[in-house]
Amino acid sequence: MMKIQIPKHANYIIKTLQHHGYEAYVVGGCVRDAVLGRNASDWDITTSAKPLQIKSIFNKTIDTGLKHGTVTVMMEKEGYEVTTYRIDGTYEDHRRPNEVTFTTSLREDLMRRDFTINAMAYNDKDGLVDLFGGMEDLQKRVIRCVGRADDRFDEDALRMLRAIRFAAQLGFEIDEEAKDAIRRKYQFLKDVSAERIQVELTKTLTSAHPELLKTAYELGMTSVFLPEFDDMMDTAQNNPHHRYNVGDHTIEVMKNIGPDKVKRLAALLHDVAKPVTRSTDKEGIDHFYNHYKKSAEMSEEILRRLKYDNHTIKSVKHLIEWHDFRWDDESYAGIAKVRRLVSKVGIDYFEVLLDLQRADVLGQSQYLQDKKLKVLDEVSAIYQDVKRNHDCLTIKDLKIDGIDLIRSGIPAGKRMGVILERLLDMVIEEPKLNQRPILLELAKKINDVLIYH
């Protein structure tokens, strides 16, 4: 009999319910992850006990969702969701059942779940309860619905996107019946809230296989919640620097950057405006002038539509605004150029920007690719020197401040701000100038120039 190591508090809850004459098991994703040797984040428990019976057995509980049979049992400040076996009623909105009915049958409870790999239960007494072939599907590495796929997706349309998410996280394939059902049902995603879609999308993008977003596109789903990606897949890039259309290039960029939410979203949307900025010259070469500006604007609109938080939106937009910065521009030189850009982009974003630029280059053609990557390596090395040297990069890093300027006779106001900006610019160019006596002298000279002009 397969043995799963259940956390002691979860095991205590199960054994306590059994002691009082009820059935109880850990169920769902925690069982799947335990079988796969993955760390389970939540250990959910299913039981034949009714909510009020659960509450009467344990000292400290929280009424998480009594209507749907869920009680949170608190164990030393840690909560475990304990849910009564239930049968879901009819679904009319492709999101949630109109009502639920409690049952004493574990089989009936497992039948209502989405995928076979999530429909297994376990306790130490009975071992693994696998009524729908979940273990076989784990071994085959396949995502398959419990029962008829059409029925499962009719009940909750989000399950279609969850199929993509689980396939991306686990490196599994979605079985053909489920794919066919998604092709028939994908429009029902319009009935799912943006918040729920955002959660599944983020988990997919930050998985080991963000390229599964393309499967969502092929099955029709992105046309509902991210139609801009469909436009990207339809936009060619006839340009020496590229070998993919915009959508496939985007997939490659996501694969080439770390599994961080902001990084992957920036990768996803960095070229989102290319379909609307594309132009073709007389030689048949495509150009996307100022696409980075429009992409930044569109990224904000898209992320707000998907209900992302303000910090994420701001960070992604900022990175996209700078992602197309050309290091072969001769307006700055060497280390001063790097310091200047770090100052503008922000030290919190610069390394992430370099990651995005590198991923972008790796997703392009071989044309000048080695040169581009070499330049990024050089920039990264210079940046590490800048960090080690604690070079001045912001006004706050200057060895003088506004109070020093006031004491030297320069009044507070707009002119003071201009003086500090010019001092920063000079120090970025030559860090040795960042000494209080030198800066005060330079400030007076700048002030005199501003007064007479």
C-alpha angles and dihedrals in degrees: 000000000000113000121211121190105233119194110260095244093051090047091050091053092049094048092046091053090047090050088057091052101263133119117243136174141166105249146188127003096008091059091047092049093046091053090049092048092246125137110260114221097198130028105205120190129210122198145173089232117105119238095257090048090053090050091051092054101050127057100220121035138153123216095235097163114340092169089062094038100257125138123172111222112205118218115181092330092314118113127217121190111228115190130187118238105266146179116219118229125221120315117221103166102041089243115073139001119262088230141351128224122207117232138183093223119100089194092058090049093051092046092066094057124105110239133018092240088058095045100075127107133195144190131161092249100053100021120212116356107202111165100160106043099267094147092050090050091049089054091047089045093230135141108223130168124242104251118334114005092213090058094049093050092044088056096050119006091196088072088077091062090041088058088058091046095051091046089051095046096044101032090239132144123242110236119245096247090056092047092050091049091050090053088056098041108032093108089068088074086082087075093058120092119252089237093060092045090049092056093052093042092052092049090050094048094047094047127100089262111046087157087081085084085079089058088054087053093048090051092050100250101117090058086071104044104016109023089160088072090056088055089050091052089052094050119092123206107213094182133116090241093060139061100174136056114256094267097049090044088054091052090052092050091052090050090051097053130069122272095259119131097232093043094049094045091049089050091048095051105029092102099026092122096054093097090058097040098045118126130169124217128214091272091056094253116144120227131188104197116197091352089145092064094048091042090055090052093047092046090059092050093048096046092048090050088053091048099243117166121265095249092055092047093049093047096047093046092049093051092048091050089059103031095097096051107139115226091195090069107119096208090099131030133221122303095003089057091053093047090049093051093045087053092052099040096039129245090254091060106033100087090045089051090053089050090052093047092049092049089048092054092047088055092055132078125284089257106121088337095133091051092049092049092047091053091050090050090052092048091049092051091049090048091054088054090049090053094046091049092048089227118194108263105156138037088255088062093059115108090234133050140191094284090056090052093049090051089052090056102264110131122230115257143074094326091057090055091051091050093051091048091052092047090052090050091052093047092048087055093045116015092191088074090069095100122116099237092045093047093049091052092048090047092056091050092049090047091053091051091050092049094052094044 
